[in-house]
Each structure stands twice: as C-alpha cells, then as structure tokens.
C-alpha cells in the first residue's frame, strides 16, 4: 500500500498544491508567466484573472483569450486556473461557460471571489459543475476567496464543501468592507500581522482549511520592489499562521515565496530517514535518535516530503516513492 493509504485511514488526506499562486491579468503577463512556468517547472500555479484583468465591455473576449491559452500546448503542466467574476456579477455565468467549454480538460481550478454566503457559493459551484460536466469534466476543483463578512462567518462550512480544495484570504476587500474602521495600514506589512480583526480572519480561514484537509492560501503582498518584505510576509504566513500557499502578483515574488514555504534541508533529511525506517517496520512504531515515532508523526513528516516535492526540491529516488 502507498503510505498515504496507510497513514490517512479514517482521516482527511490533505490536498497538496504548489506553495505559490501567481496571478496574471493581461495576455502579455499570462504568456510571460507560462514561459516562466515552463522554465522552472510546475513549482508554482498560475491564475489567469478574468475578474480584475478584464476591461469593462471586454469581459467575454478576455475570458475566451484566457481559456484558449489554458487549452494550448503552452500550458505544459496543466497547472493554470482562472479567477472568474463574483457570483452576483452578470459576467459570472459567461466566464464559467467560456472557460469550461474551451478548456475544461486543462483547467487546474476555478477561483470564485466575493461570495457573500454559503448558500450563494453552493449555487455558484453548481453552475461551475454543470458547465464542467457539459464539457466532459466531472472533477473540476474550486478555490474560494474569503473576503466578505458572510463568507468568513461560514468559513468552516465552506471549507467542508467537497468541490473546494483551497481557500484564499482577500485582504483588500476584507479591510475595505469595514468602511474605515480598520486602517489602511492593515492591508500591508507590518500592520496586516498585528491588527486583531485581520489576524482573526486569517486564523479562522487557516483553521477551517486544516480541519477539512484543504489548502490555506495567504493574501497578496503589494510590495514588488523590496523582496525582503515579500519573504518576511511569506515566512510569517507559513510559520505563525499555518498557511501553505500564497499569492504572487509579480514574477519576482515567486522565488521568495517558494523559498519561505519550502522545507529546510534538515527537515527533509529527517523526514526521509524516519519514513524510510517506518516503512521497513510496516508503519509500526519506531525509535529514531532516541525518540518514539508512530503514525501521528509519520503523517507530519509525509507532508514535509510532499511540500518538498511541490517546491521542486531534489529527493532521493527511494524517498520519491513515499510521496
């Protein structure tokens, strides 16, 4: 049996995704992102933005262009998704229909923004699944942006929806929804990590995601010149708030995000040694460097290797078989 079958019996096997979700809005930036992904490999996802990326009056053409790029041979790894308009928008159904009819088999996921409630989101997901099914796709994952009071209030139920594999925090809209009672400084660092309401939202999202075995994706860093700020944001998101993924809005942000979320070499070596010994004992308890390990810790170290694999870090062949 594969380790995942042994270690997650009766529990949620967590969704595992690349640690960086890179957004691109224009055709030029979409093509540049695809070229970079071809160069680096599938160590980061790309999200084509059909919401903020589309000029007014050009929504259908923009969605069609994005869909055709996703369906093309340039999408080498099938790790490109798309953000559609929000469910209340008159463009939502057209975005979904266009993307699914032209590129359903190659879509990595669809991102639904600004959901106001669990009920509204369920209705939106039903529309996504209907269009996907018409295009021959029965398993199209959905990512949800949590950026409204209603979505945050029902975040645990949203995280439990079977189609949802990732929740992202939309910090800009969330702060704006407080109409000035949260200062603008809380939209960026260091304020975003110290304001109680913003921190509470981030923690609620992360806790809901981990309870249901899906991915928690941290909000964007608006700093695109000082990459140390990007690296620090990613480090805090991973180390303090339990996020396993983060947005990028500029190609230069991708590397520091990947580096911050990637396991350190010492962690990888320890995980590899423990899981190799565990497999040799048919996943029974072992002693490693004077400490007892069993399936509880094996699950932890298995996820370390999964994160290393997704970040493009080299793993020995015998360890690759464990992931």
C-alpha positions as CSV (number, residue, x, y, z in Angstrom):
1,X,0.0,0.0,0.0
2,X,1.1,3.6,-0.7
3,X,2.0,5.5,2.5
4,X,-0.9,7.9,2.0
5,X,-3.3,4.9,2.2
6,X,-1.8,3.7,5.4
7,X,-1.3,7.0,7.2
8,X,-4.6,8.6,6.5
9,X,-7.1,5.8,7.2
10,X,-10.1,7.3,8.7
11,X,-8.7,10.9,8.5
12,X,-8.5,13.6,5.8
13,X,-5.7,13.1,3.4
14,X,-4.7,16.7,2.9
15,X,-4.8,18.4,-0.5
16,X,-1.3,19.3,-1.6
17,X,-0.7,22.2,-4.0
18,X,2.3,24.3,-5.1
19,X,3.1,26.9,-2.5
20,X,2.8,29.9,-4.9
21,X,-0.3,31.0,-6.8
22,X,0.8,33.6,-9.4
23,X,-1.8,35.9,-10.7
24,X,-1.7,37.3,-14.3
25,X,-4.3,39.7,-15.8
26,X,-3.3,40.7,-19.3
27,X,-2.4,38.4,-22.2
28,X,1.2,39.7,-22.2
29,X,1.6,38.8,-18.5
30,X,-0.2,35.5,-19.0
31,X,2.2,34.4,-21.7
32,X,5.2,35.6,-19.7
33,X,4.0,33.6,-16.7
34,X,3.5,30.5,-18.8
35,X,7.1,30.8,-20.2
36,X,8.4,31.1,-16.6
37,X,6.5,28.0,-15.5
38,X,7.9,26.1,-18.5
39,X,11.4,27.2,-17.4
40,X,11.0,26.4,-13.7
41,X,8.6,23.5,-13.8
42,X,5.2,23.1,-12.0
43,X,6.6,24.5,-8.8
44,X,4.0,27.3,-8.9
45,X,0.5,27.6,-10.2
46,X,-0.8,30.4,-12.4
47,X,-4.2,32.0,-12.1
48,X,-5.5,33.9,-15.1
49,X,-7.6,36.8,-13.8
50,X,-10.9,37.2,-15.6
51,X,-12.3,39.5,-12.9
52,X,-9.9,42.4,-12.4
53,X,-7.9,41.6,-15.6
54,X,-10.8,42.2,-17.9
55,X,-11.5,45.7,-19.2
56,X,-15.1,46.9,-19.0
57,X,-17.0,45.7,-22.1
58,X,-14.3,43.2,-23.0
59,X,-15.2,40.5,-20.4
60,X,-16.2,37.8,-22.9
61,X,-13.2,38.3,-25.2
62,X,-10.9,38.3,-22.2
63,X,-12.3,35.0,-20.8
64,X,-12.1,33.4,-24.3
65,X,-8.5,34.5,-24.6
66,X,-7.6,33.1,-21.2
67,X,-9.4,29.8,-22.0
68,X,-7.6,29.4,-25.3
69,X,-4.2,29.9,-23.6
70,X,-5.1,27.3,-20.9
71,X,-6.2,24.9,-23.7
72,X,-3.0,25.4,-25.6
73,X,0.3,23.4,-25.6
74,X,1.9,26.3,-23.7
75,X,0.1,25.0,-20.6
76,X,2.6,22.3,-20.4
77,X,1.8,21.1,-16.8
78,X,-1.9,21.7,-16.6
79,X,-1.3,23.9,-13.6
80,X,-3.2,27.0,-14.7
81,X,-6.5,28.1,-13.2
82,X,-8.7,31.1,-13.6
83,X,-10.5,33.6,-11.4
84,X,-14.0,34.4,-12.6
85,X,-16.3,37.3,-11.8
86,X,-18.1,37.1,-8.5
87,X,-21.4,35.1,-8.3
88,X,-23.5,38.3,-8.3
89,X,-21.9,39.6,-11.4
90,X,-23.7,39.3,-14.8
91,X,-20.4,38.0,-16.2
92,X,-20.1,35.1,-13.8
93,X,-22.0,32.6,-15.9
94,X,-20.4,33.6,-19.1
95,X,-16.9,33.4,-17.6
96,X,-17.6,29.9,-16.3
97,X,-19.2,28.7,-19.6
98,X,-16.5,30.1,-21.7
99,X,-13.6,28.7,-19.7
100,X,-15.2,25.3,-19.4
101,X,-16.4,25.0,-23.0
102,X,-13.0,25.9,-24.3
103,X,-10.6,24.5,-21.7
104,X,-12.3,22.2,-19.2
105,X,-9.9,19.3,-19.5
106,X,-6.9,21.6,-19.0
107,X,-8.1,23.8,-16.2
108,X,-6.4,23.3,-12.8
109,X,-9.2,25.0,-10.9
110,X,-11.6,27.9,-11.0
111,X,-11.4,30.7,-8.3
112,X,-14.7,32.2,-7.1
113,X,-14.3,35.6,-5.4
114,X,-16.6,37.7,-3.2
115,X,-19.0,35.0,-2.1
116,X,-21.5,36.5,0.4
117,X,-22.7,33.3,1.9
118,X,-22.5,29.5,1.9
119,X,-25.8,29.3,0.0
120,X,-24.7,31.7,-2.7
121,X,-21.4,29.8,-3.1
122,X,-23.2,26.4,-3.3
123,X,-25.3,27.9,-6.1
124,X,-22.2,29.2,-7.9
125,X,-20.4,25.8,-7.5
126,X,-23.5,24.1,-9.0
127,X,-23.2,26.3,-12.1
128,X,-19.5,25.5,-12.3
129,X,-20.1,21.8,-12.1
130,X,-22.9,22.0,-14.7
131,X,-20.8,23.7,-17.3
132,X,-17.8,21.5,-16.5
133,X,-20.0,18.3,-16.9
134,X,-21.3,19.6,-20.2
135,X,-17.6,19.8,-21.3
136,X,-16.8,16.3,-20.1
137,X,-15.2,17.3,-16.8
138,X,-16.6,15.8,-13.6
139,X,-13.8,16.8,-11.1
140,X,-13.1,20.5,-11.6
141,X,-11.7,21.9,-8.3
142,X,-12.9,25.2,-6.9
143,X,-10.9,27.7,-5.0
144,X,-12.8,30.3,-2.9
145,X,-11.7,33.8,-2.0
146,X,-12.8,34.6,1.6
147,X,-13.2,38.4,1.6
148,X,-16.7,39.2,2.9
149,X,-18.2,39.1,6.4
150,X,-20.7,36.5,5.3
151,X,-18.1,34.1,3.8
152,X,-15.9,34.5,6.9
153,X,-18.8,33.8,9.2
154,X,-19.5,30.5,7.4
155,X,-15.9,29.6,6.5
156,X,-15.9,26.2,8.3
157,X,-18.9,25.0,6.2
158,X,-17.4,26.5,3.1
159,X,-14.1,24.6,3.7
160,X,-16.1,21.4,4.0
161,X,-17.7,21.6,0.6
162,X,-16.4,18.6,-1.4
163,X,-15.6,20.6,-4.6
164,X,-13.4,23.1,-2.6
165,X,-9.7,22.4,-2.4
166,X,-8.3,25.9,-1.4
167,X,-9.4,29.0,0.5
168,X,-7.6,32.3,-0.1
169,X,-7.8,35.4,2.0
170,X,-8.7,38.6,0.1
171,X,-7.3,41.1,2.5
172,X,-8.0,44.3,0.4
173,X,-11.8,43.7,0.1
174,X,-12.0,42.4,3.7
175,X,-10.4,45.6,5.1
176,X,-12.5,47.8,2.8
177,X,-15.7,46.1,4.0
178,X,-15.1,47.6,7.4
179,X,-15.5,51.1,5.9
180,X,-12.6,52.8,7.6
181,X,-12.8,51.1,11.0
182,X,-9.7,49.1,10.1
183,X,-6.9,51.4,9.0
184,X,-5.4,51.1,5.5
185,X,-2.1,50.1,7.2
186,X,-3.7,46.7,7.9
187,X,-3.7,45.9,4.2
188,X,0.1,45.6,4.2
189,X,3.0,44.7,6.5
190,X,3.6,45.0,9.3
191,X,0.0,46.0,10.1
192,X,-1.6,43.0,8.5
193,X,0.1,40.7,11.0
194,X,-0.8,42.8,14.1
195,X,-4.4,44.0,13.6
196,X,-6.7,41.8,15.7
197,X,-9.6,41.6,13.2
198,X,-7.3,40.8,10.3
199,X,-5.4,38.3,12.2
200,X,-8.6,36.7,13.5
201,X,-9.8,36.3,9.9
202,X,-6.5,34.7,8.8
203,X,-6.5,32.3,11.7
204,X,-10.2,31.3,11.2
205,X,-9.5,30.6,7.5
206,X,-6.4,28.5,8.2
207,X,-8.1,26.5,11.0
208,X,-11.1,25.7,8.8
209,X,-8.8,24.6,5.9
210,X,-6.7,22.3,8.1
211,X,-9.8,20.8,9.7
212,X,-11.1,19.8,6.3
213,X,-7.7,18.9,4.7
214,X,-7.7,21.6,2.1
215,X,-5.1,24.4,1.3
216,X,-5.0,27.8,3.1
217,X,-3.6,30.4,0.7
218,X,-2.3,33.7,2.2
219,X,-3.2,37.0,0.7
220,X,-1.1,39.1,-1.7
221,X,1.9,41.2,-0.7
222,X,1.7,44.5,-2.5
223,X,5.4,45.2,-2.3
224,X,7.0,44.4,-5.6
225,X,10.4,46.1,-5.2
226,X,11.7,45.2,-1.8
227,X,11.6,41.4,-2.0
228,X,12.7,41.1,1.7
229,X,9.2,42.3,2.6
230,X,7.7,39.5,0.4
231,X,10.0,36.9,2.0
232,X,9.1,38.1,5.5
233,X,5.3,38.0,4.8
234,X,5.6,34.5,3.4
235,X,7.7,33.4,6.4
236,X,5.2,34.8,8.9
237,X,2.2,33.3,6.9
238,X,3.9,29.8,7.0
239,X,5.5,29.9,10.4
240,X,2.9,31.7,12.5
241,X,-0.4,31.4,10.8
242,X,-0.2,27.8,9.3
243,X,-0.7,28.9,5.6
244,X,0.8,26.6,3.0
245,X,0.3,28.7,-0.1
246,X,0.5,32.4,-1.0
247,X,-0.4,34.7,-3.9
248,X,2.2,36.3,-6.1
249,X,1.4,39.4,-8.3
250,X,4.8,39.9,-9.8
251,X,7.2,37.3,-11.2
252,X,10.0,38.5,-8.8
253,X,7.8,37.5,-5.8
254,X,7.6,33.8,-6.8
255,X,11.1,32.8,-5.7
256,X,11.0,34.3,-2.2
257,X,7.5,32.8,-1.6
258,X,8.7,29.4,-2.7
259,X,11.8,29.6,-0.6
260,X,9.8,30.7,2.5
261,X,7.3,27.8,2.2
262,X,9.8,25.1,1.3
263,X,11.0,22.7,4.0
264,X,14.6,23.2,5.0
265,X,17.2,20.5,4.0
266,X,17.5,19.3,7.6
267,X,13.7,18.8,7.8
268,X,13.7,16.8,4.5
269,X,16.6,14.6,5.6
270,X,14.9,13.9,9.0
271,X,11.5,13.2,7.3
272,X,13.2,10.9,4.7
273,X,15.1,8.9,7.4
274,X,12.0,8.5,9.7
275,X,9.6,7.4,6.9
276,X,12.1,5.0,5.4
277,X,12.6,3.4,8.8
278,X,8.8,3.4,9.3
279,X,8.1,1.7,6.0
280,X,10.7,-1.0,6.9
281,X,8.7,-1.7,10.0
282,X,5.4,-1.8,8.1
283,X,4.4,1.6,9.6
284,X,4.6,0.4,13.2
285,X,6.2,2.5,15.9
286,X,10.0,3.1,15.7
287,X,12.7,4.8,17.7
288,X,14.7,7.5,15.9
289,X,17.6,9.3,17.6
290,X,16.2,8.4,21.0
291,X,12.6,9.5,20.3
292,X,9.5,7.4,19.6
293,X,7.6,7.9,16.4
294,X,4.3,6.4,15.2
295,X,1.7,7.2,12.6
296,X,0.8,10.6,14.1
297,X,4.3,11.8,13.4
298,X,4.6,9.9,10.2
299,X,1.7,11.9,8.8
300,X,3.6,15.1,9.7
301,X,6.8,14.0,8.0
302,X,4.9,12.7,5.0
303,X,3.5,16.2,4.4
304,X,7.1,17.6,4.7
305,X,8.1,15.5,1.8
306,X,5.0,16.5,-0.1
307,X,5.9,20.1,0.3
308,X,9.5,19.5,-0.8
309,X,8.3,17.7,-3.9
310,X,5.9,20.5,-4.9
311,X,8.6,23.1,-4.3
312,X,10.9,21.4,-6.8
313,X,13.5,20.2,-4.2
314,X,15.5,17.1,-5.0
315,X,14.5,13.9,-3.2
316,X,16.3,10.5,-3.4
317,X,14.5,8.0,-5.6
318,X,13.6,5.8,-2.7
319,X,12.0,8.7,-0.9
320,X,10.1,9.8,-4.0
321,X,8.2,6.5,-3.9
322,X,6.9,7.6,-0.5
323,X,5.3,10.8,-1.8
